[in-house]
């Protein structure tokens, strides 16, 4: 997987800190989905589990515009 540039994150959000917070929330959501799939796997079901690290997936989703977020303060 290619490394992510901080410039790419700066284009999506106001600053890096906002990007980290949004990506962390999205990563938690992805992790809950992954845990639910693992529970299905324990029940002998055929399940596809994402092999990449969740934090990288969350950051890539943010850069690709797959994550919707609203700012509470509007200027």
N, CA, C and O atoms as CSV, one atom per row, in Angstrom:
chain,resi,resn,atom,element,x,y,z
A,1,UNK,N,N,0.839,-1.171,0.000
A,1,UNK,CA,C,0.000,0.000,0.000
A,1,UNK,C,C,0.884,1.234,0.000
A,1,UNK,O,O,1.869,1.312,0.734
A,2,UNK,N,N,0.522,2.184,-0.823
A,2,UNK,CA,C,1.332,3.398,-0.896
A,2,UNK,C,C,1.155,4.219,0.378
A,2,UNK,O,O,0.111,4.173,1.029
A,3,UNK,N,N,2.187,4.960,0.711
A,3,UNK,CA,C,2.100,5.794,1.904
A,3,UNK,C,C,1.185,6.983,1.627
A,3,UNK,O,O,1.048,7.435,0.490
A,4,UNK,N,N,0.573,7.469,2.680
A,4,UNK,CA,C,-0.355,8.593,2.559
A,4,UNK,C,C,0.383,9.896,2.833
A,4,UNK,O,O,1.183,9.990,3.763
A,5,UNK,N,N,0.107,10.879,2.025
A,5,UNK,CA,C,0.735,12.182,2.179
A,5,UNK,C,C,-0.115,13.067,3.089
A,5,UNK,O,O,-1.345,13.035,3.043
A,6,UNK,N,N,0.555,13.841,3.898
A,6,UNK,CA,C,-0.167,14.770,4.764
A,6,UNK,C,C,-0.841,15.855,3.933
A,6,UNK,O,O,-1.847,16.423,4.359
A,7,UNK,N,N,-0.305,16.147,2.763
A,7,UNK,CA,C,-0.940,17.138,1.886
A,7,UNK,C,C,-2.307,16.654,1.423
A,7,UNK,O,O,-3.236,17.447,1.271
A,8,UNK,N,N,-2.425,15.348,1.198
A,8,UNK,CA,C,-3.721,14.794,0.798
A,8,UNK,C,C,-4.747,14.975,1.912
A,8,UNK,O,O,-5.907,15.289,1.644
A,9,UNK,N,N,-4.327,14.779,3.147
A,9,UNK,CA,C,-5.238,14.971,4.285
A,9,UNK,C,C,-5.602,16.442,4.453
A,9,UNK,O,O,-6.741,16.771,4.784
A,10,UNK,N,N,-4.637,17.320,4.225
A,10,UNK,CA,C,-4.905,18.757,4.370
A,10,UNK,C,C,-5.924,19.249,3.348
A,10,UNK,O,O,-6.642,20.215,3.608
A,11,UNK,N,N,-5.996,18.598,2.190
A,11,UNK,CA,C,-6.978,18.990,1.180
A,11,UNK,C,C,-8.395,18.598,1.588
A,11,UNK,O,O,-9.357,19.247,1.178
A,12,UNK,N,N,-8.532,17.555,2.382
A,12,UNK,CA,C,-9.845,17.045,2.761
A,12,UNK,C,C,-10.387,17.766,3.990
A,12,UNK,O,O,-11.585,18.033,4.076
A,13,UNK,N,N,-9.526,18.076,4.922
A,13,UNK,CA,C,-9.945,18.702,6.176
A,13,UNK,C,C,-9.207,20.022,6.375
A,13,UNK,O,O,-8.321,20.380,5.599
A,14,UNK,N,N,-9.584,20.724,7.412
A,14,UNK,CA,C,-8.932,22.006,7.693
A,14,UNK,C,C,-7.483,21.829,8.139
A,14,UNK,O,O,-6.599,22.598,7.761
A,15,UNK,N,N,-7.265,20.799,8.951
A,15,UNK,CA,C,-5.912,20.561,9.435
A,15,UNK,C,C,-5.732,19.078,9.758
A,15,UNK,O,O,-6.684,18.300,9.690
A,16,UNK,N,N,-4.548,18.708,10.098
A,16,UNK,CA,C,-4.217,17.303,10.345
A,16,UNK,C,C,-4.917,16.757,11.578
A,16,UNK,O,O,-5.288,15.583,11.616
A,17,UNK,N,N,-5.097,17.584,12.565
A,17,UNK,CA,C,-5.716,17.134,13.805
A,17,UNK,C,C,-7.177,16.755,13.586
A,17,UNK,O,O,-7.662,15.759,14.122
A,18,UNK,N,N,-7.861,17.560,12.796
A,18,UNK,CA,C,-9.241,17.240,12.451
A,18,UNK,C,C,-9.285,15.928,11.662
A,18,UNK,O,O,-10.171,15.102,11.883
A,19,UNK,N,N,-8.346,15.737,10.758
A,19,UNK,CA,C,-8.283,14.505,9.970
A,19,UNK,C,C,-8.070,13.295,10.867
A,19,UNK,O,O,-8.682,12.248,10.656
A,20,UNK,N,N,-7.219,13.431,11.852
A,20,UNK,CA,C,-6.946,12.318,12.774
A,20,UNK,C,C,-8.194,11.960,13.575
A,20,UNK,O,O,-8.490,10.779,13.756
A,21,UNK,N,N,-8.918,12.949,14.049
A,21,UNK,CA,C,-10.124,12.697,14.831
A,21,UNK,C,C,-11.190,12.012,13.973
A,21,UNK,O,O,-11.822,11.051,14.411
A,22,UNK,N,N,-11.384,12.507,12.764
A,22,UNK,CA,C,-12.384,11.916,11.869
A,22,UNK,C,C,-11.991,10.493,11.495
A,22,UNK,O,O,-12.828,9.590,11.500
A,23,UNK,N,N,-10.714,10.296,11.169
A,23,UNK,CA,C,-10.245,8.949,10.804
A,23,UNK,C,C,-10.348,7.992,11.987
A,23,UNK,O,O,-10.654,6.815,11.798
A,24,UNK,N,N,-10.099,8.471,13.194
A,24,UNK,CA,C,-10.201,7.614,14.379
A,24,UNK,C,C,-11.645,7.169,14.597
A,24,UNK,O,O,-11.893,6.008,14.922
A,25,UNK,N,N,-12.585,8.074,14.423
A,25,UNK,CA,C,-13.995,7.704,14.569
A,25,UNK,C,C,-14.405,6.694,13.508
A,25,UNK,O,O,-15.138,5.746,13.789
A,26,UNK,N,N,-13.929,6.903,12.297
A,26,UNK,CA,C,-14.250,5.961,11.213
A,26,UNK,C,C,-13.586,4.600,11.472
A,26,UNK,O,O,-14.178,3.557,11.196
A,27,UNK,N,N,-12.371,4.615,11.996
A,27,UNK,CA,C,-11.671,3.364,12.311
A,27,UNK,C,C,-12.417,2.574,13.382
A,27,UNK,O,O,-12.481,1.347,13.314
A,28,UNK,N,N,-12.977,3.264,14.365
A,28,UNK,CA,C,-13.775,2.572,15.392
A,28,UNK,C,C,-14.993,1.896,14.760
A,28,UNK,O,O,-15.343,0.769,15.109
A,29,UNK,N,N,-15.627,2.601,13.830
A,29,UNK,CA,C,-16.779,2.045,13.128
A,29,UNK,C,C,-16.373,0.810,12.318
A,29,UNK,O,O,-17.060,-0.211,12.348
A,30,UNK,N,N,-15.266,0.910,11.604
A,30,UNK,CA,C,-14.774,-0.225,10.820
A,30,UNK,C,C,-14.413,-1.403,11.725
A,30,UNK,O,O,-14.646,-2.558,11.371
A,31,UNK,N,N,-13.846,-1.107,12.885
A,31,UNK,CA,C,-13.467,-2.168,13.820
A,31,UNK,C,C,-14.700,-2.890,14.352
A,31,UNK,O,O,-14.680,-4.111,14.515
A,32,UNK,N,N,-15.773,-2.150,14.625
A,32,UNK,CA,C,-17.007,-2.798,15.081
A,32,UNK,C,C,-17.551,-3.726,14.002
A,32,UNK,O,O,-18.030,-4.818,14.304
A,33,UNK,N,N,-17.478,-3.292,12.740
A,33,UNK,CA,C,-17.914,-4.152,11.640
A,33,UNK,C,C,-17.036,-5.392,11.545
A,33,UNK,O,O,-17.538,-6.491,11.309
A,34,UNK,N,N,-15.739,-5.227,11.724
A,34,UNK,CA,C,-14.809,-6.357,11.657
A,34,UNK,C,C,-15.082,-7.347,12.786
A,34,UNK,O,O,-15.057,-8.557,12.566
A,35,UNK,N,N,-15.340,-6.849,13.982
A,35,UNK,CA,C,-15.633,-7.732,15.106
A,35,UNK,C,C,-16.925,-8.509,14.878
A,35,UNK,O,O,-17.017,-9.681,15.244
A,36,UNK,N,N,-17.918,-7.868,14.277
A,36,UNK,CA,C,-19.172,-8.563,13.967
A,36,UNK,C,C,-18.920,-9.679,12.956
A,36,UNK,O,O,-19.502,-10.759,13.066
A,37,UNK,N,N,-18.061,-9.425,11.978
A,37,UNK,CA,C,-17.727,-10.471,10.997
A,37,UNK,C,C,-16.973,-11.623,11.653
A,37,UNK,O,O,-17.174,-12.786,11.302
A,38,UNK,N,N,-16.105,-11.295,12.608
A,38,UNK,CA,C,-15.367,-12.348,13.313
A,38,UNK,C,C,-16.303,-13.226,14.136
A,38,UNK,O,O,-16.089,-14.433,14.247
A,39,UNK,N,N,-17.345,-12.620,14.714
A,39,UNK,CA,C,-18.330,-13.413,15.446
A,39,UNK,C,C,-19.046,-14.368,14.506
A,39,UNK,O,O,-19.322,-15.509,14.877
A,40,UNK,N,N,-19.348,-13.924,13.301
A,40,UNK,CA,C,-19.966,-14.796,12.315
A,40,UNK,C,C,-19.012,-15.918,11.924
A,40,UNK,O,O,-19.439,-17.047,11.681
A,41,UNK,N,N,-17.735,-15.610,11.866
A,41,UNK,CA,C,-16.735,-16.606,11.509
A,41,UNK,C,C,-16.683,-17.715,12.561
A,41,UNK,O,O,-16.496,-18.886,12.234
A,42,UNK,N,N,-16.852,-17.329,13.829
A,42,UNK,CA,C,-16.859,-18.317,14.901
A,42,UNK,C,C,-18.052,-19.255,14.793
A,42,UNK,O,O,-18.025,-20.369,15.317
A,43,UNK,N,N,-19.091,-18.806,14.115
A,43,UNK,CA,C,-20.284,-19.634,13.945
A,43,UNK,C,C,-20.201,-20.455,12.656
A,43,UNK,O,O,-21.221,-20.882,12.113
A,44,UNK,N,N,-18.985,-20.668,12.179
A,44,UNK,CA,C,-18.719,-21.485,10.994
A,44,UNK,C,C,-19.315,-20.917,9.714
A,44,UNK,O,O,-19.661,-21.678,8.810
A,45,UNK,N,N,-19.439,-19.636,9.619
A,45,UNK,CA,C,-19.915,-19.009,8.385
A,45,UNK,C,C,-18.706,-18.570,7.562
A,45,UNK,O,O,-17.638,-18.302,8.114
A,46,UNK,N,N,-18.874,-18.500,6.268
A,46,UNK,CA,C,-17.809,-18.039,5.380
A,46,UNK,C,C,-17.827,-16.514,5.373
A,46,UNK,O,O,-18.800,-15.908,4.923
A,47,UNK,N,N,-16.749,-15.885,5.873
A,47,UNK,CA,C,-16.716,-14.429,6.012
A,47,UNK,C,C,-15.391,-13.911,5.465
A,47,UNK,O,O,-14.339,-14.514,5.679
A,48,UNK,N,N,-15.457,-12.783,4.755
A,48,UNK,CA,C,-14.261,-12.132,4.243
A,48,UNK,C,C,-13.826,-11.055,5.228
A,48,UNK,O,O,-14.597,-10.146,5.536
A,49,UNK,N,N,-12.594,-11.151,5.724
A,49,UNK,CA,C,-12.070,-10.194,6.697
A,49,UNK,C,C,-11.005,-9.342,6.015
A,49,UNK,O,O,-10.121,-9.864,5.337
A,50,UNK,N,N,-11.099,-8.029,6.201
A,50,UNK,CA,C,-10.122,-7.086,5.647
A,50,UNK,C,C,-8.765,-7.338,6.305
A,50,UNK,O,O,-8.669,-7.366,7.531
A,51,UNK,N,N,-7.722,-7.520,5.503
A,51,UNK,CA,C,-6.400,-7.840,6.030
A,51,UNK,C,C,-5.576,-6.594,6.353
A,51,UNK,O,O,-4.620,-6.665,7.126
A,52,UNK,N,N,-5.943,-5.449,5.761
A,52,UNK,CA,C,-5.168,-4.235,6.000
A,52,UNK,C,C,-5.452,-3.676,7.393
A,52,UNK,O,O,-6.466,-3.998,8.012
A,53,UNK,N,N,-4.553,-2.845,7.866
A,53,UNK,CA,C,-4.747,-2.208,9.159
A,53,UNK,C,C,-5.911,-1.236,9.076
A,53,UNK,O,O,-6.060,-0.513,8.091
A,54,UNK,N,N,-6.722,-1.225,10.101
A,54,UNK,CA,C,-7.938,-0.419,10.110
A,54,UNK,C,C,-7.620,1.066,10.036
A,54,UNK,O,O,-8.350,1.819,9.390
A,55,UNK,N,N,-6.557,1.497,10.677
A,55,UNK,CA,C,-6.232,2.921,10.645
A,55,UNK,C,C,-5.881,3.376,9.237
A,55,UNK,O,O,-6.264,4.473,8.829
A,56,UNK,N,N,-5.162,2.554,8.493
A,56,UNK,CA,C,-4.818,2.908,7.116
A,56,UNK,C,C,-6.054,2.910,6.222
A,56,UNK,O,O,-6.190,3.761,5.342
A,57,UNK,N,N,-6.944,1.966,6.448
A,57,UNK,CA,C,-8.193,1.917,5.680
A,57,UNK,C,C,-9.005,3.177,5.955
A,57,UNK,O,O,-9.551,3.779,5.030
A,58,UNK,N,N,-9.088,3.582,7.229
A,58,UNK,CA,C,-9.861,4.769,7.603
A,58,UNK,C,C,-9.268,6.027,6.976
A,58,UNK,O,O,-10.011,6.871,6.475
A,59,UNK,N,N,-7.950,6.167,6.996
A,59,UNK,CA,C,-7.322,7.340,6.391
A,59,UNK,C,C,-7.518,7.350,4.877
A,59,UNK,O,O,-7.786,8.399,4.292
A,60,UNK,N,N,-7.386,6.195,4.249
A,60,UNK,CA,C,-7.585,6.104,2.796
A,60,UNK,C,C,-9.031,6.438,2.430
A,60,UNK,O,O,-9.278,7.137,1.448
A,61,UNK,N,N,-9.990,5.937,3.223
A,61,UNK,CA,C,-11.396,6.260,2.988
A,61,UNK,C,C,-11.640,7.763,3.115
A,61,UNK,O,O,-12.402,8.338,2.338
A,62,UNK,N,N,-11.002,8.390,4.081
A,62,UNK,CA,C,-11.152,9.829,4.280
A,62,UNK,C,C,-10.614,10.593,3.073
A,62,UNK,O,O,-11.257,11.526,2.593
A,63,UNK,N,N,-9.460,10.210,2.589
A,63,UNK,CA,C,-8.866,10.878,1.431
A,63,UNK,C,C,-9.704,10.654,0.173
A,63,UNK,O,O,-9.845,11.554,-0.654
A,64,UNK,N,N,-10.259,9.451,0.035
A,64,UNK,CA,C,-11.062,9.126,-1.147
A,64,UNK,C,C,-12.470,9.716,-1.092
A,64,UNK,O,O,-13.230,9.587,-2.052
A,65,UNK,N,N,-12.825,10.360,0.016
A,65,UNK,CA,C,-14.137,10.983,0.129
A,65,UNK,C,C,-15.245,10.015,0.504
A,65,UNK,O,O,-16.420,10.312,0.293
A,66,UNK,N,N,-14.896,8.874,1.050
A,66,UNK,CA,C,-15.901,7.881,1.441
A,66,UNK,C,C,-16.456,8.133,2.837
A,66,UNK,O,O,-17.412,7.479,3.254
A,67,UNK,N,N,-15.863,9.077,3.557
A,67,UNK,CA,C,-16.292,9.380,4.917
A,67,UNK,C,C,-16.995,10.728,4.907
A,67,UNK,O,O,-16.429,11.734,4.479
A,68,UNK,N,N,-18.229,10.737,5.382
A,68,UNK,CA,C,-18.984,11.987,5.492
A,68,UNK,C,C,-18.849,12.522,6.902
A,68,UNK,O,O,-18.980,11.775,7.872
A,69,UNK,N,N,-18.586,13.816,7.017
A,69,UNK,CA,C,-18.485,14.429,8.337
A,69,UNK,C,C,-18.988,15.852,8.266
A,69,UNK,O,O,-18.910,16.503,7.224
A,70,UNK,N,N,-19.503,16.326,9.379
A,70,UNK,CA,C,-19.981,17.698,9.501
A,70,UNK,C,C,-19.173,18.399,10.570
A,70,UNK,O,O,-18.830,17.819,11.600
A,71,UNK,N,N,-18.881,19.637,10.309
A,71,UNK,CA,C,-18.201,20.440,11.320
A,71,UNK,C,C,-19.253,21.094,12.197
A,71,UNK,O,O,-20.252,21.606,11.691
A,72,UNK,N,N,-19.041,21.083,13.498
A,72,UNK,CA,C,-20.015,21.677,14.396
A,72,UNK,C,C,-19.941,23.201,14.380
A,72,UNK,O,O,-20.937,23.879,14.634
A,73,UNK,N,N,-18.765,23.732,14.082
A,73,UNK,CA,C,-18.634,25.180,14.000
A,73,UNK,C,C,-18.523,25.586,12.538
A,73,UNK,O,O,-17.678,25.076,11.802
A,74,UNK,N,N,-19.362,26.485,12.136
A,74,UNK,CA,C,-19.313,26.968,10.761
A,74,UNK,C,C,-18.849,28.410,10.762
A,74,UNK,O,O,-19.347,29.245,11.517
A,75,UNK,N,N,-17.914,28.674,9.927
A,75,UNK,CA,C,-17.357,30.031,9.888
A,75,UNK,C,C,-17.805,30.749,8.657
A,75,UNK,O,O,-17.438,31.906,8.449
